[in-house]
């Protein structure tokens, strides 16, 4: 039986849905500052926060309790790689330089989707790719100086850029799951659960034995697993039901905007001019492209 038609963005509850998407972005954005706030290693943070997220997903999202397919496991592996690279990058470079390169995921999607998804590249996509490439290059033209919260900015920037690639694979995998599922998008929560499982297990051997830690460290790791991953995902899943995809992508730009703000408030971390320039280019290009994509295309018959 066909599902219900698309809901109006002005329907009752639409404001609440937008607020849920914004809440998801705000929670996602707290990751950089929180990861830097613990003295645990990157491997320990990546493993333990994912382990806690597993329990939270199982409790909060009943749809995750499904037997996975090979496709779901593949998407989960890509998502796990993204989470691990994000934690590693945050431990090595500034929060801004860790999150902004991840915004280059659309660049990789455009480059790879013709081969992996059979989707056509449009002329404006090529222009968008060029602008994103310029923004990404800014992070390597002027490397931020090393600091207490960013001891190896160059390596951190490289890992952050790789996380953009793995995030692109995650996006394309979720899109493929939606195409091949009787219930579009129903496999997304399961992929997130298995991504957490893979991340936890992959990092665990390097996370042991435990070194010095404090109760505050474990409270922060618990926050990361429960709120920054699982609860944020629930907000996003529930909010995006009534929010058009393009509008949701614009609302989610709050994450890379707030991420360096939290790091500045909590740690006094200030990214360099080149990092800020690159981030501004990436965010502006994404916002403009999203706006252009919402404009109605002219019918061929109208020519």
C-alpha positions in Angstrom: 0.0 0.0 0.0 1.5 3.4 -0.9 2.5 5.7 1.9 1.1 9.1 2.6 1.9 12.0 0.3 4.5 14.7 1.1 3.5 16.9 4.0 3.4 20.6 3.7 6.3 22.4 5.4 3.6 24.7 6.9 1.7 21.8 8.4 1.1 21.8 12.2 4.2 20.5 13.9 6.5 21.7 11.1 8.1 24.2 13.5 8.7 21.5 16.0 10.3 19.4 13.4 12.7 22.2 12.4 13.6 22.7 16.0 14.4 19.0 16.3 16.8 19.2 13.3 18.4 22.3 14.8 18.7 20.5 18.2 20.4 17.6 16.3 22.9 20.0 14.7 23.6 21.6 18.1 24.3 18.3 19.7 26.5 17.1 16.8 28.4 20.4 17.1 29.4 19.8 20.7 31.6 16.9 19.7 34.8 18.8 19.1 34.9 20.6 22.4 33.8 17.5 24.3 36.5 15.2 22.7 39.2 17.8 23.6 37.9 18.0 27.2 39.0 14.4 28.1 42.5 13.1 28.7 41.6 9.7 27.3 43.4 8.9 24.0 41.6 9.2 20.7 41.3 5.4 20.4 39.7 5.3 23.8 37.2 8.1 23.1 36.3 6.6 19.8 35.8 3.1 21.2 34.0 3.9 24.5 31.7 6.6 23.1 30.6 4.2 20.4 30.0 1.5 22.9 27.8 3.7 25.0 26.0 4.8 21.8 25.2 1.2 21.0 23.2 0.8 24.2 21.5 4.2 23.6 20.5 3.3 20.0 19.0 0.0 21.1 17.0 1.7 23.8 15.8 4.8 21.9 15.3 3.4 18.4 13.5 0.0 18.2 14.1 0.0 14.4 17.8 -0.6 15.0 17.0 -4.1 16.3 16.9 -5.7 12.9 19.0 -8.4 11.3 21.4 -6.5 9.0 22.0 -7.1 5.4 25.5 -7.0 3.8 24.6 -3.6 2.4 23.8 -2.3 5.9 27.0 -3.7 7.2 28.9 -1.9 4.4 27.3 1.4 5.2 27.9 0.8 8.9 31.6 0.3 8.1 31.8 3.6 6.3 30.0 5.4 9.1 32.4 3.8 11.7 35.4 5.1 9.7 33.9 8.6 9.7 33.4 8.5 13.5 36.9 7.2 14.1 38.6 9.7 11.8 36.5 12.6 13.3 37.8 11.7 16.9 41.4 11.3 15.7 41.2 14.7 13.8 39.8 16.5 16.8 42.6 15.3 19.0 45.2 16.6 16.6 43.9 19.8 15.0 41.5 22.6 15.9 37.8 21.8 16.1 37.2 24.1 13.1 39.7 22.2 10.9 38.3 18.9 12.1 34.7 19.7 11.1 35.0 21.9 8.0 36.7 19.5 5.7 34.0 17.0 6.4 31.7 19.4 4.6 33.5 18.4 1.4 31.6 15.1 1.4 29.3 16.5 -1.5 32.5 16.9 -3.6 33.2 13.2 -3.3 29.5 12.3 -3.8 29.4 14.2 -7.1 32.7 12.6 -8.2 31.8 9.0 -7.3 28.0 8.9 -7.7 28.1 8.4 -11.5 30.0 5.1 -11.0 28.5 4.0 -7.7 24.9 5.2 -8.1 24.5 5.9 -11.8 23.7 9.5 -11.2 24.5 12.2 -13.8 26.8 15.1 -13.1 25.3 18.5 -14.0 27.3 21.5 -15.1 26.6 23.4 -11.8 27.8 20.4 -9.9 31.2 20.8 -11.5 31.3 24.4 -10.5 30.4 23.4 -7.0 33.1 20.8 -6.9 35.7 23.5 -7.9 34.6 25.8 -5.1 34.8 23.0 -2.5 38.2 22.1 -3.7 39.4 25.7 -3.2 37.9 25.7 0.3 39.6 22.4 1.2 43.0 23.7 -0.2 42.8 26.6 2.3 43.4 24.1 5.2 46.7 23.1 3.7 47.9 26.5 2.4 48.2 27.9 5.8 48.5 25.3 8.5 47.5 26.5 12.0 50.4 26.5 14.5 50.5 23.6 17.0 48.9 24.2 20.4 47.9 22.3 23.5 44.5 21.4 21.9 45.9 20.9 18.4 49.3 19.3 18.7 49.6 18.1 15.0 47.4 20.3 12.8 48.7 18.9 9.5 48.0 15.3 10.3 44.7 16.3 11.8 43.7 18.1 8.7 44.5 15.1 6.6 42.4 12.8 8.7 39.6 15.3 8.7 39.7 15.4 4.9 39.6 11.6 4.8 36.5 11.8 7.0 34.8 13.8 4.3 35.5 10.9 1.9 34.2 8.3 4.3 31.1 10.4 5.1 30.4 10.6 1.3 30.5 6.8 1.1 28.1 6.8 4.1 25.7 9.2 2.4 25.8 7.3 -0.9 25.3 4.0 1.0 22.3 5.3 2.8 20.9 6.6 -0.5 21.4 3.1 -2.1 19.7 1.5 0.9 16.7 3.8 0.5 16.4 2.9 -3.2 16.5 -0.9 -2.5 14.3 -0.9 0.5 10.6 -1.4 0.5 10.4 1.3 3.3 12.7 4.1 2.2 15.2 5.1 4.8 14.2 2.3 7.2 17.7 0.9 7.3 19.4 4.2 8.3 19.1 3.6 12.1 20.4 0.0 11.7 23.4 1.3 9.8 24.1 3.8 12.5 23.9 1.1 15.1 26.3 -1.2 13.2 28.6 1.7 12.6 28.9 2.2 16.4 29.5 -1.5 16.8 32.3 -1.5 14.3 33.9 1.6 15.7 33.8 0.3 19.2 35.3 -3.1 18.3 37.9 -1.7 15.8 39.3 0.8 18.4 39.1 -1.4 21.5 42.4 -3.2 21.1 44.2 0.1 20.8 42.1 1.6 23.7 43.5 -1.0 26.2 45.0 -0.9 28.8 43.4 2.1 30.4 45.6 4.9 31.5 44.9 7.6 34.1 41.3 9.0 33.9 38.9 11.0 36.0 35.2 10.7 36.7 34.8 13.8 34.5 36.4 12.0 31.6 33.8 9.3 31.8 30.9 11.7 32.2 32.0 13.5 29.0 32.4 10.2 27.2 28.9 9.2 28.4 27.6 12.5 27.1 29.2 11.9 23.7 27.7 8.4 23.3 24.2 9.2 24.6 23.6 12.8 23.5 26.1 13.8 20.9 25.5 10.6 18.9 22.3 8.7 19.8 19.9 11.5 21.0 21.1 13.8 18.2 20.3 11.0 15.7 16.9 10.5 17.2 16.2 14.3 16.9 17.3 14.2 13.3 15.3 11.1 12.4 12.1 12.5 14.0 12.6 16.0 12.7 13.4 15.3 9.1 10.1 13.6 8.6 8.4 17.0 8.1 11.3 19.1 6.8 12.3 19.1 3.1 15.7 17.5 2.6 17.2 20.7 1.2 16.0 22.8 4.1 17.2 20.2 6.5 20.7 20.3 4.9 20.7 24.1 5.5 19.6 23.8 9.1 22.3 21.2 9.7 24.9 23.8 8.7 24.5 25.0 12.3 26.8 22.1 13.3 30.0 23.4 11.6 29.2 26.9 12.6 28.8 26.1 16.3 31.6 23.5 16.5 34.5 25.9 16.7 32.5 28.3 18.8 32.2 25.7 21.6 35.9 24.9 21.3 36.6 28.6 21.7 34.3 29.0 24.7 35.5 25.8 26.5 39.2 25.7 25.5 40.0 29.2 24.2 40.9 27.6 20.9 41.1 30.0 17.9 41.5 28.7 14.4 43.8 30.5 12.0 42.7 32.8 9.2 43.2 30.2 6.5 41.0 27.7 8.3 38.3 30.2 8.8 38.5 31.3 5.2 38.3 27.7 4.0 35.4 27.0 6.3 33.5 30.1 5.1 34.0 29.0 1.5 32.7 25.5 2.2 29.6 26.7 4.1 28.7 29.4 1.7 29.1 27.1 -1.3 26.9 24.5 0.3 24.2 27.0 1.3 24.2 28.5 -2.2 24.0 25.1 -3.9 21.2 24.0 -1.6 19.2 27.2 -2.4 19.8 26.7 -6.2 18.6 23.1 -6.0 15.3 24.3 -4.5 14.5 26.5 -7.5 12.0 24.9 -10.0 13.6 23.7 -13.2 12.1 25.0 -16.5 10.2 22.4 -18.4 11.7 21.3 -21.7 8.3 21.7 -23.4 8.2 25.3 -22.4 11.1 26.2 -24.7 
